[in-house]
Amino acid sequence: MKPLKQFSIPFTGLKIGKHQFDFEIDNSFFDAFEYSLVKKGDLKVTVELDKQETMLILKIRIAGTIKLDCDKCLAEFDAPLDISERQIVKFAEDDLESDDLEIIILNKKESSIDIAEILYEFITVSVPYIKICEQNGISGATCDKEMIDRLESLANPSQQEENTTSADPRWEALKKLK
């Protein structure tokens, strides 16, 4: 997981107040996650870390495009992303689990927070369930007409049977049994 090492924010030496961190996400980020829905992308991440006495507040903004495969025509297209989220990090003596998804609990001995997995989750959750290139607000993006015609011809086998001539008389005998 070396490509994800850059997504670690050291907070121990920071003064109380707001600090900004910028990251870039490319294909190597998604390669680090084995079964990722997204394989390619070009995203800019801005993290505003508000350090307080007992906690950290992270305001995360992710903007850019990711490559998705259209569910209708199977073509690859660029889908725009613009995500704004907030994550709260609290400190505790023990490694506790939080019921709230917005709150992460870290041990007081920790000196940095790794946000790679947080970013990955935000991106993955924002991927639409049905990915169609026409519906993503991309100007001029339409499904590949040739591929759709081909898929429709394969979906209707009765049309395909009519186009092929049956040279084998055994098939004719079997059709009569219907």
C-alpha positions in Angstrom: 0.0 0.0 0.0 2.9 2.4 -0.7 0.8 4.6 -3.2 -1.5 5.4 -0.3 1.2 6.6 2.1 0.8 10.2 0.8 -2.7 10.3 2.2 -1.6 10.3 5.8 -2.0 13.6 7.6 0.4 14.2 10.6 -1.5 16.3 13.1 0.7 16.2 16.2 2.9 19.2 15.2 0.1 21.4 14.0 -1.2 24.4 16.0 -4.8 24.6 17.1 -6.8 26.1 14.2 -7.5 25.4 10.5 -5.0 23.8 8.2 -5.4 22.9 4.5 -4.1 19.8 2.7 -4.3 19.1 -1.1 -4.1 15.7 -2.7 -4.4 14.3 -6.2 -6.0 10.9 -6.9 -5.1 9.0 -10.0 -5.3 5.4 -11.3 -2.6 4.2 -8.8 -4.9 5.1 -5.9 -7.7 2.8 -7.3 -5.2 0.1 -8.1 -4.4 -0.1 -4.4 -7.9 -1.3 -3.6 -8.3 -4.9 -4.9 -12.0 -5.0 -5.9 -12.6 -1.3 -6.6 -15.7 -0.3 -8.6 -13.7 2.5 -10.1 -10.5 1.7 -11.9 -9.5 5.0 -13.3 -9.9 8.6 -12.3 -8.5 12.1 -12.1 -9.6 13.8 -8.9 -8.4 16.7 -6.7 -9.0 16.5 -3.0 -8.9 19.4 -0.6 -9.0 18.6 3.1 -9.5 21.4 5.7 -8.4 20.1 9.1 -9.7 22.1 12.0 -7.6 21.0 15.0 -9.2 21.5 18.4 -8.2 20.5 21.9 -10.1 17.2 22.0 -10.9 16.4 18.3 -10.2 17.1 14.7 -12.9 18.1 12.1 -12.1 17.3 8.5 -14.0 19.0 5.7 -13.3 17.0 2.6 -14.0 18.2 -0.9 -13.4 15.8 -3.9 -13.8 17.1 -7.4 -12.9 15.7 -10.8 -13.9 12.8 -13.1 -13.8 9.0 -12.8 -14.0 6.5 -15.6 -17.0 4.2 -15.6 -18.4 1.6 -17.9 -21.9 2.3 -19.3 -24.4 -0.4 -18.3 -26.3 0.1 -21.6 -23.6 0.2 -24.3 -20.5 -1.0 -22.4 -18.5 2.0 -23.5 -16.2 3.8 -21.0 -17.1 7.3 -20.2 -16.0 10.1 -17.8 -18.4 10.7 -15.0 -18.1 14.0 -13.1 -17.8 13.9 -9.3 -18.2 16.7 -6.8 -18.3 15.5 -3.2 -18.3 17.6 0.0 -18.3 15.6 3.3 -17.4 16.1 6.9 -15.5 13.7 9.2 -15.0 14.1 12.9 -12.0 12.5 14.7 -12.1 12.1 18.4 -9.4 10.8 20.7 -9.8 8.2 23.4 -7.6 6.1 25.7 -9.0 2.8 24.4 -9.6 1.7 20.8 -13.3 2.2 20.8 -15.8 1.8 17.9 -18.2 4.6 17.1 -21.8 4.0 16.2 -21.9 7.2 14.2 -20.4 6.9 10.7 -19.3 10.6 10.8 -17.1 10.0 13.9 -13.8 8.2 13.9 -12.2 7.4 17.3 -8.4 7.3 17.4 -6.1 6.3 20.2 -4.4 9.3 21.9 -1.0 7.8 21.0 -1.7 8.2 17.3 0.2 11.0 15.6 -1.4 11.0 12.1 -4.6 10.0 10.4 -4.7 8.0 7.2 -7.6 9.3 5.0 -7.1 7.0 2.0 -9.8 4.6 3.0 -12.2 7.5 3.9 -11.6 9.0 0.4 -12.1 5.7 -1.2 -15.4 5.1 0.6 -16.7 8.6 -0.3 -15.9 8.0 -4.0 -17.3 4.5 -4.1 -20.6 5.6 -2.5 -21.0 8.4 -5.0 -20.8 6.0 -8.0 -24.4 5.7 -9.4 -26.1 2.4 -9.1 -27.1 2.5 -12.8 -24.3 3.9 -15.0 -25.5 5.2 -18.3 -23.4 7.6 -20.3 -26.4 9.6 -21.5 -27.8 10.3 -18.0 -24.7 11.8 -16.4 -25.2 15.3 -17.7 -22.3 15.1 -20.1 -22.9 17.3 -23.1 -22.9 15.3 -26.3 -22.5 12.0 -24.6 -24.7 9.3 -26.2 -24.5 5.6 -26.1 -22.7 3.7 -28.8 -25.4 3.1 -31.4 -23.5 0.2 -33.1 -23.1 -1.6 -29.8 -26.7 -1.2 -28.9 -27.9 -2.5 -32.2 -25.6 -5.5 -31.8 -26.9 -6.2 -28.3 -30.5 -6.0 -29.4 -29.9 -8.4 -32.2 -28.3 -10.9 -29.7 -31.2 -10.3 -27.3 -33.8 -11.3 -29.9 -32.8 -14.8 -31.0 -36.0 -15.3 -33.0 -34.9 -12.6 -35.4 -31.5 -14.2 -35.7 -33.1 -17.6 -36.5 -35.1 -16.1 -39.3 -32.0 -14.7 -40.8 -30.2 -18.0 -40.8 -31.4 -20.8 -43.2 -31.8 -24.2 -41.6 -29.8 -26.6 -43.7 -30.2 -29.6 -41.3 -33.5 -31.4 -41.7 -33.3 -32.8 -38.2 -34.0 -29.4 -36.8 -37.1 -29.2 -38.8 -38.3 -32.5 -37.4 -37.7 -31.2 -33.9 -39.6 -28.0 -34.5 -42.6 -30.0 -35.5 -42.7 -31.5 -32.0 -43.4 -28.2 -30.4 
